[in-house]
Amino acid sequence: MPEVKISIGGREFDVACQAGEEHFLKSAAELLDNEASVLSSQIGRLPAERMLLMAGLMLADKTAGMEEQMRSLEAKLGAQEALIEEMRARPEPEPQKVEVPVVPNEVMDTLAEMAARTEAMAAAFEERLGVTDSFEA
């Protein structure tokens, strides 16, 4: 069983752990050391037992807060998933009929005839004036 030397609150401790878990122990010790450092800066020097107890309680408080937040988020997620399932279960809406106005052929024919007459009148007018340039495109 490997022994790992950790530092918490400026004090060294030798701790045994399972092989391969050294990284996890060091990470946990770092979290505890951060809390102990906060305590030391606020209160000053404490006996090791008291420092470890208070740092552990501070971490436990943070953990409890995070667990509560996680439960709240899981509840929100569950509600959103239920809403998604409810929406998926709804039948597809009926397609709506969209009517597009159509210009009757008689009106189109009349407009085309009026355009042709207007062009003929413009050409005759230009001819009377003796205009040689045409504006036709």
C-alpha positions as CSV (number, residue, x, y, z in Angstrom):
1,M,0.0,0.0,0.0
2,P,1.7,3.2,-1.1
3,E,2.3,6.1,1.4
4,V,1.6,9.6,0.2
5,K,2.9,12.7,1.9
6,I,0.3,15.5,1.9
7,S,0.3,19.0,3.3
8,I,-2.8,20.5,4.9
9,G,-2.7,23.8,6.6
10,G,1.1,23.9,6.5
11,R,1.4,20.5,8.3
12,E,2.7,17.4,6.7
13,F,0.9,14.0,7.0
14,D,1.8,10.6,5.7
15,V,-1.3,8.8,4.4
16,A,-1.7,5.3,2.9
17,C,-3.9,4.6,0.0
18,Q,-4.7,1.9,-2.5
19,A,-2.3,1.5,-5.4
20,G,-3.3,3.8,-8.3
21,E,-5.4,6.1,-6.1
22,E,-2.5,8.5,-5.3
23,H,-3.8,11.1,-7.7
24,F,-7.3,11.1,-6.1
25,L,-5.8,11.3,-2.6
26,K,-3.7,14.3,-3.6
27,S,-6.7,16.0,-5.2
28,A,-8.8,15.5,-2.1
29,A,-5.9,16.7,0.1
30,E,-5.6,19.9,-2.1
31,L,-9.3,20.6,-1.5
32,L,-8.9,20.2,2.2
33,D,-5.7,22.3,2.2
34,N,-7.5,25.1,0.5
35,E,-10.1,25.2,3.2
36,A,-7.5,24.9,5.9
37,S,-5.6,27.8,4.4
38,V,-8.8,29.9,4.5
39,L,-9.2,29.0,8.2
40,S,-5.6,29.8,9.0
41,S,-5.8,33.2,7.3
42,Q,-9.0,34.1,9.2
43,I,-8.4,32.5,12.6
44,G,-4.7,31.9,12.9
45,R,-2.9,28.8,14.1
46,L,-5.2,26.0,15.3
47,P,-4.5,22.6,16.7
48,A,-4.3,20.0,13.8
49,E,-7.4,18.2,14.9
50,R,-9.5,21.3,15.1
51,M,-8.2,22.6,11.8
52,L,-9.0,19.3,10.1
53,L,-12.4,19.1,11.7
54,M,-13.3,22.7,10.6
55,A,-11.9,22.3,7.1
56,G,-13.8,19.0,6.7
57,L,-17.0,20.7,7.9
58,M,-16.5,23.5,5.4
59,L,-16.0,21.0,2.6
60,A,-19.1,19.1,3.8
61,D,-21.1,22.3,3.7
62,K,-20.0,23.0,0.2
63,T,-20.7,19.5,-0.8
64,A,-24.2,19.6,0.7
65,G,-24.9,22.8,-1.2
66,M,-23.7,21.3,-4.4
67,E,-25.8,18.2,-3.9
68,E,-28.9,20.3,-3.2
69,Q,-28.2,22.3,-6.4
70,M,-27.7,19.0,-8.3
71,R,-31.1,17.7,-7.0
72,S,-32.7,20.9,-8.1
73,L,-31.2,20.7,-11.6
74,E,-32.1,17.1,-11.9
75,A,-35.7,18.0,-11.1
76,K,-35.7,20.7,-13.7
77,L,-34.1,18.3,-16.2
78,G,-36.8,15.7,-15.4
79,A,-39.5,18.3,-16.0
80,Q,-38.0,19.3,-19.3
81,E,-37.7,15.7,-20.4
82,A,-41.3,15.1,-19.5
83,L,-42.4,18.1,-21.5
84,I,-40.4,16.9,-24.5
85,E,-42.0,13.5,-24.3
86,E,-45.4,15.1,-24.0
87,M,-44.8,17.3,-27.0
88,R,-43.5,14.2,-29.0
89,A,-46.6,12.3,-28.1
90,R,-48.9,15.0,-29.4
91,P,-50.4,14.3,-32.8
92,E,-49.1,16.3,-35.8
93,P,-51.1,19.4,-36.5
94,E,-53.4,19.2,-39.5
95,P,-51.9,20.9,-42.5
96,Q,-53.5,24.3,-43.2
97,K,-54.9,25.1,-46.6
98,V,-53.3,28.2,-48.0
99,E,-55.1,29.9,-50.9
100,V,-53.1,31.9,-53.3
101,P,-55.0,34.5,-55.3
102,V,-54.9,33.7,-59.0
103,V,-55.4,36.3,-61.7
104,P,-58.0,35.0,-64.2
105,N,-56.9,34.4,-67.7
106,E,-59.4,37.0,-69.1
107,V,-57.8,39.7,-67.0
108,M,-54.3,38.7,-68.1
109,D,-55.4,38.7,-71.7
110,T,-57.0,42.2,-71.3
111,L,-53.8,43.5,-69.7
112,A,-51.6,42.1,-72.5
113,E,-53.9,43.7,-75.1
114,M,-53.8,47.0,-73.3
115,A,-50.0,46.8,-73.1
116,A,-49.8,46.1,-76.9
117,R,-52.1,49.0,-77.7
118,T,-50.0,51.3,-75.5
119,E,-46.8,50.3,-77.2
120,A,-48.5,50.8,-80.6
121,M,-49.6,54.3,-79.6
122,A,-46.1,55.1,-78.3
123,A,-44.6,54.0,-81.6
124,A,-47.1,56.0,-83.6
125,F,-46.4,59.1,-81.4
126,E,-42.7,58.7,-81.9
127,E,-43.2,58.3,-85.7
128,R,-45.2,61.6,-85.8
129,L,-42.5,63.4,-83.9
130,G,-39.8,61.9,-86.1
131,V,-37.9,60.4,-83.2
132,T,-35.4,57.9,-84.6
133,D,-34.1,56.4,-81.4
134,S,-36.4,53.8,-80.0
135,F,-36.7,53.2,-76.2
136,E,-37.5,49.6,-76.6
137,A,-35.5,47.2,-74.6
